[in-house]
Structure formats: C-alpha cells, structure tokens
Amino acid sequence: MALTGVHVECGTSIVYGNSTLFSVIWSETIAVPGTTTQAAPVGPFNGNLIFRISAPTAAEVYVAAGIAPDSTVAVSTNANNARAHLAANELRDIAAKEGFKVNASAA
C-alpha cells in the first residue's frame, strides 16, 4: 500500500563507528496538510533528538519543525516556518528540540 500521508518518527540518533543508530521514541502518520499531535519529548537523551520524515510516494511536500510549525510560508522569518522540501518517497532526518512538532503541506 502506498503511503498517502507524511510519516514522522521522533527519536534519537548516535554515531557508532561508521554507522548512525536510530532509536524511535514515537511515530505518527499525518495527513497533508497537517501537524503532528505529538511533540518531541523532554530529555535527557543519549544522542541527538531528531525527526525522521518520510514523504508520500506520489507527492512532494514541504515540512517545518517548531513549537508552532507552518510549512506554508514561502519566505522564512523564524524557526517555526523554515521549511524543507521533500521529493516523493524521500526520507529525511531533521533536528528536533524539546516541544517541537512537525507540519506538512503540499508542494
């Protein structure tokens, strides 16, 4: 079955030798447009707190991460609306901070 929404995993990553190890804390699939209901948790953590984001298989999307993220803003003025473009079926890691959520919109 093709992924129709944006899938978000929140977790930690550490570099171990030549590998990057990822440990999931929570995951959620959101509709486009949409925002995660869960936020990045409060630490302390072993490793870096990140969002691992999978774009839908048939569509490009913009994503933003922040306390009140808005991926629809074309010109970024702050961290909440600095967006990244994901091509169809792309997987990307984005740095997270405690309390951050992810927002996605159509490209």
FIPADO-378194 format. One line per 2 residues: number of its first residue (from 0); for each residue x, y, z of N, C-alpha, C, O. Coordinates in nm, 3 decimals. Layout:
NUM = X/Y/Z/X/Y/Z/X/Y/Z/X/Y/Z | ...
This chain:
0 = 0.084/-0.118/0.000/0.000/0.000/0.000/0.089/0.124/0.000/0.183/0.133/0.079 | 0.059/0.218/-0.087/0.137/0.341/-0.098/0.109/0.433/0.021/-0.004/0.442/0.068
2 = 0.213/0.499/0.067/0.200/0.596/0.175/0.132/0.721/0.121/0.181/0.781/0.024 | 0.020/0.762/0.181/-0.053/0.879/0.132/-0.031/1.002/0.218/-0.053/1.114/0.171
4 = 0.010/0.986/0.341/0.040/1.099/0.427/0.189/1.108/0.451/0.267/1.035/0.390 | 0.229/1.196/0.540/0.369/1.209/0.579/0.389/1.129/0.707/0.315/1.147/0.804
6 = 0.487/1.040/0.708/0.514/0.959/0.827/0.630/1.022/0.903/0.735/1.050/0.846 | 0.609/1.045/1.033/0.708/1.110/1.118/0.745/1.016/1.232/0.658/0.964/1.302
8 = 0.875/0.996/1.249/0.926/0.924/1.366/1.009/1.023/1.446/1.091/1.095/1.390 | 0.988/1.026/1.575/1.069/1.109/1.664/1.158/1.014/1.743/1.110/0.915/1.799
10 = 1.286/1.043/1.746/1.376/0.953/1.817/1.511/1.017/1.838/1.529/1.138/1.821 | 1.605/0.934/1.875/1.742/0.980/1.896/1.834/0.905/1.801/1.808/0.791/1.762
12 = 1.943/0.972/1.765/2.043/0.908/1.682/2.180/0.931/1.743/2.209/1.036/1.801 | 2.264/0.829/1.727/2.403/0.840/1.769/2.490/0.780/1.660/2.448/0.689/1.588
14 = 2.609/0.832/1.648/2.705/0.775/1.554/2.788/0.674/1.630/2.847/0.706/1.733 | 2.792/0.552/1.579/2.867/0.444/1.641/2.956/0.382/1.534/2.908/0.309/1.448
16 = 3.084/0.411/1.540/3.175/0.365/1.435/3.140/0.432/1.304/3.136/0.555/1.297 | 3.114/0.353/1.201/3.076/0.407/1.070/2.925/0.408/1.050/2.879/0.435/0.940
18 = 2.849/0.381/1.154/2.704/0.371/1.142/2.635/0.478/1.225/2.687/0.523/1.327 | 2.516/0.517/1.180/2.429/0.603/1.259/2.314/0.517/1.308/2.240/0.460/1.228
20 = 2.298/0.507/1.440/2.194/0.425/1.500/2.077/0.514/1.539/2.096/0.619/1.601 | 1.957/0.473/1.504/1.836/0.549/1.532/1.747/0.470/1.626/1.723/0.351/1.604
22 = 1.699/0.535/1.731/1.609/0.471/1.828/1.479/0.551/1.834/1.480/0.669/1.869 | 1.367/0.486/1.800/1.237/0.553/1.792/1.179/0.576/1.932/1.183/0.487/2.017
24 = 1.124/0.696/1.954/1.050/0.727/2.077/0.901/0.721/2.049/0.826/0.661/2.126 | 0.856/0.782/1.937/0.717/0.772/1.893/0.711/0.790/1.742/0.806/0.837/1.679
26 = 0.597/0.752/1.684/0.577/0.773/1.540/0.432/0.809/1.514/0.343/0.777/1.593 | 0.410/0.876/1.401/0.275/0.921/1.366/0.270/0.947/1.216/0.365/1.003/1.159
28 = 0.161/0.909/1.150/0.138/0.944/1.010/0.033/1.054/1.006/-0.076/1.039/1.060 | 0.067/1.164/0.941/-0.023/1.279/0.936/-0.071/1.302/0.793/0.000/1.271/0.697
30 = -0.192/1.355/0.781/-0.246/1.392/0.650/-0.175/1.517/0.601/-0.116/1.591/0.680 | -0.181/1.541/0.471/-0.125/1.662/0.412/-0.241/1.750/0.366/-0.317/1.705/0.280
32 = -0.260/1.870/0.418/-0.178/1.935/0.518/-0.212/1.884/0.658/-0.321/1.834/0.684 | -0.115/1.897/0.747/-0.138/1.855/0.885/-0.017/1.876/0.973/0.093/1.905/0.926
34 = -0.041/1.859/1.104/0.063/1.875/1.206/0.056/1.756/1.300/-0.053/1.707/1.329 | 0.171/1.711/1.347/0.172/1.600/1.442/0.097/1.640/1.569/0.101/1.756/1.610
36 = 0.030/1.544/1.631/-0.035/1.569/1.759/0.065/1.555/1.873/0.047/1.612/1.980 | 0.171/1.478/1.849/0.274/1.456/1.949/0.389/1.555/1.927/0.413/1.601/1.816
38 = 0.458/1.585/2.035/0.573/1.675/2.028/0.697/1.600/2.075/0.688/1.498/2.143 | 0.812/1.652/2.037/0.938/1.593/2.082/0.943/1.601/2.235/0.914/1.706/2.292
40 = 0.980/1.492/2.301/0.976/1.487/2.447/1.092/1.561/2.514/1.189/1.602/2.450 | 1.078/1.577/2.645/1.181/1.639/2.727/1.284/1.533/2.765/1.247/1.421/2.802
42 = 1.413/1.567/2.755/1.525/1.474/2.781/1.553/1.456/2.927/1.467/1.488/3.009 | 1.667/1.408/2.964/1.789/1.395/2.884/1.787/1.272/2.794/1.717/1.174/2.820
44 = 1.867/1.279/2.686/1.875/1.172/2.589/2.019/1.131/2.566/2.111/1.212/2.583 | 2.037/1.007/2.528/2.166/0.962/2.476/2.161/0.981/2.326/2.098/0.901/2.256
46 = 2.224/1.082/2.276/2.223/1.107/2.133/2.148/1.234/2.098/2.108/1.311/2.185 | 2.132/1.255/1.969/2.066/1.374/1.916/1.918/1.348/1.896/1.880/1.242/1.845
48 = 1.835/1.442/1.934/1.690/1.431/1.916/1.658/1.472/1.772/1.695/1.582/1.730 | 1.590/1.385/1.696/1.561/1.413/1.556/1.421/1.367/1.518/1.360/1.282/1.585
50 = 1.371/1.424/1.408/1.251/1.375/1.340/1.300/1.305/1.213/1.376/1.363/1.136 | 1.257/1.183/1.191/1.282/1.110/1.066/1.152/1.114/0.989/1.051/1.060/1.034
52 = 1.153/1.179/0.873/1.031/1.208/0.799/1.032/1.138/0.664/1.130/1.146/0.589 | 0.922/1.069/0.632/0.905/1.003/0.502/0.795/1.076/0.426/0.684/1.092/0.475
54 = 0.829/1.119/0.304/0.731/1.185/0.218/0.640/1.080/0.154/0.678/0.964/0.142 | 0.519/1.122/0.113/0.430/1.029/0.043/0.494/0.979/-0.086/0.580/1.046/-0.143
56 = 0.454/0.861/-0.130/0.513/0.803/-0.251/0.473/0.874/-0.378/0.545/0.865/-0.478 | 0.362/0.946/-0.379/0.313/1.006/-0.503/0.309/1.159/-0.500/0.251/1.220/-0.590
58 = 0.370/1.222/-0.400/0.359/1.367/-0.391/0.482/1.427/-0.324/0.547/1.364/-0.241 | 0.512/1.551/-0.363/0.617/1.627/-0.296/0.553/1.709/-0.185/0.437/1.748/-0.196
60 = 0.628/1.733/-0.078/0.574/1.810/0.035/0.679/1.906/0.088/0.799/1.890/0.065 | 0.630/2.006/0.160/0.715/2.091/0.243/0.691/2.051/0.387/0.578/2.018/0.424
62 = 0.795/2.052/0.468/0.781/2.024/0.611/0.855/2.131/0.691/0.957/2.184/0.647 | 0.800/2.161/0.808/0.863/2.254/0.901/0.853/2.194/1.041/0.758/2.122/1.071
64 = 0.951/2.223/1.124/0.952/2.175/1.262/0.968/2.294/1.355/1.049/2.384/1.329 | 0.891/2.295/1.464/0.900/2.403/1.561/0.790/2.390/1.665/0.714/2.294/1.664
66 = 0.782/2.487/1.755/0.678/2.487/1.858/0.541/2.504/1.792/0.445/2.436/1.830 | 0.531/2.593/1.693/0.409/2.615/1.616/0.447/2.616/1.468/0.446/2.722/1.406
68 = 0.482/2.499/1.411/0.537/2.496/1.275/0.435/2.531/1.168/0.317/2.497/1.179 | 0.482/2.600/1.062/0.397/2.637/0.949/0.478/2.621/0.821/0.563/2.704/0.789
70 = 0.452/2.514/0.747/0.528/2.485/0.626/0.471/2.553/0.502/0.520/2.531/0.391 | 0.368/2.637/0.518/0.307/2.704/0.403/0.372/2.837/0.372/0.343/2.895/0.266
72 = 0.458/2.889/0.458/0.520/3.019/0.441/0.637/3.008/0.343/0.732/2.933/0.368 | 0.632/3.082/0.233/0.734/3.073/0.129/0.866/3.139/0.169/0.973/3.095/0.127
74 = 0.860/3.246/0.250/0.980/3.315/0.294/0.990/3.301/0.445/0.907/3.354/0.519 | 1.092/3.230/0.490/1.108/3.203/0.633/1.151/3.327/0.709/1.241/3.400/0.667
76 = 1.083/3.351/0.823/1.121/3.463/0.909/1.162/3.416/1.049/1.212/3.496/1.128 | 1.141/3.288/1.078/1.182/3.233/1.208/1.188/3.081/1.200/1.154/3.023/1.096
78 = 1.230/3.018/1.307/1.248/2.873/1.306/1.118/2.797/1.282/1.122/2.687/1.227 | 1.003/2.851/1.321/0.877/2.780/1.305/0.832/2.767/1.159/0.754/2.678/1.127
80 = 0.881/2.855/1.072/0.837/2.844/0.933/0.952/2.826/0.835/0.936/2.847/0.715 | 1.068/2.786/0.885/1.177/2.745/0.796/1.143/2.605/0.747/1.137/2.511/0.826
82 = 1.120/2.592/0.617/1.070/2.465/0.567/1.173/2.394/0.480/1.265/2.455/0.425 | 1.155/2.263/0.471/1.237/2.179/0.385/1.147/2.117/0.279/1.030/2.088/0.305
84 = 1.201/2.098/0.160/1.127/2.035/0.051/1.167/1.888/0.046/1.286/1.855/0.043 | 1.067/1.800/0.043/1.092/1.656/0.028/1.031/1.610/-0.103/0.913/1.634/-0.129
86 = 1.110/1.543/-0.185/1.060/1.485/-0.309/0.976/1.362/-0.274/0.984/1.309/-0.163 | 0.896/1.317/-0.370/0.813/1.199/-0.348/0.900/1.082/-0.303/1.004/1.054/-0.361
88 = 0.855/1.015/-0.198/0.919/0.895/-0.144/1.055/0.922/-0.078/1.131/0.828/-0.056 | 1.086/1.047/-0.046/1.214/1.080/0.017/1.207/1.059/0.168/1.103/1.079/0.230
90 = 1.319/1.017/0.227/1.334/1.002/0.371/1.438/1.103/0.417/1.547/1.110/0.359 | 1.405/1.183/0.520/1.497/1.287/0.566/1.495/1.296/0.717/1.389/1.281/0.779
92 = 1.611/1.321/0.777/1.622/1.348/0.920/1.633/1.498/0.940/1.710/1.566/0.873 | 1.553/1.551/1.034/1.555/1.693/1.068/1.575/1.705/1.219/1.511/1.634/1.297
94 = 1.663/1.793/1.259/1.690/1.813/1.401/1.564/1.857/1.474/1.485/1.936/1.422 | 1.546/1.806/1.594/1.431/1.841/1.677/1.481/1.901/1.809/1.594/1.878/1.851
96 = 1.394/1.977/1.871/1.418/2.027/2.006/1.296/1.991/2.089/1.188/1.966/2.034 | 1.313/1.988/2.219/1.202/1.954/2.309/1.082/2.043/2.281/1.095/2.165/2.272
98 = 0.963/1.982/2.266/0.841/2.055/2.242/0.811/2.081/2.095/0.702/2.128/2.063 | 0.903/2.050/2.006/0.881/2.072/1.862/0.780/1.972/1.807/0.772/1.858/1.852
100 = 0.701/2.017/1.708/0.611/1.934/1.629/0.653/1.947/1.483/0.738/2.029/1.449 | 0.593/1.866/1.395/0.619/1.871/1.251/0.490/1.906/1.179/0.384/1.850/1.210
102 = 0.499/1.999/1.083/0.387/2.036/0.998/0.424/2.006/0.854/0.538/2.027/0.814 | 0.327/1.956/0.775/0.350/1.925/0.635/0.242/1.990/0.549/0.126/2.001/0.589
104 = 0.283/2.034/0.430/0.188/2.090/0.333/0.231/2.047/0.193/0.346/2.009/0.171 | 0.138/2.053/0.099/0.167/2.014/-0.039/0.265/2.110/-0.104/0.261/2.231/-0.078
106 = 0.351/2.058/-0.187/0.449/2.141/-0.258/0.390/2.192/-0.387/0.457/2.264/-0.462
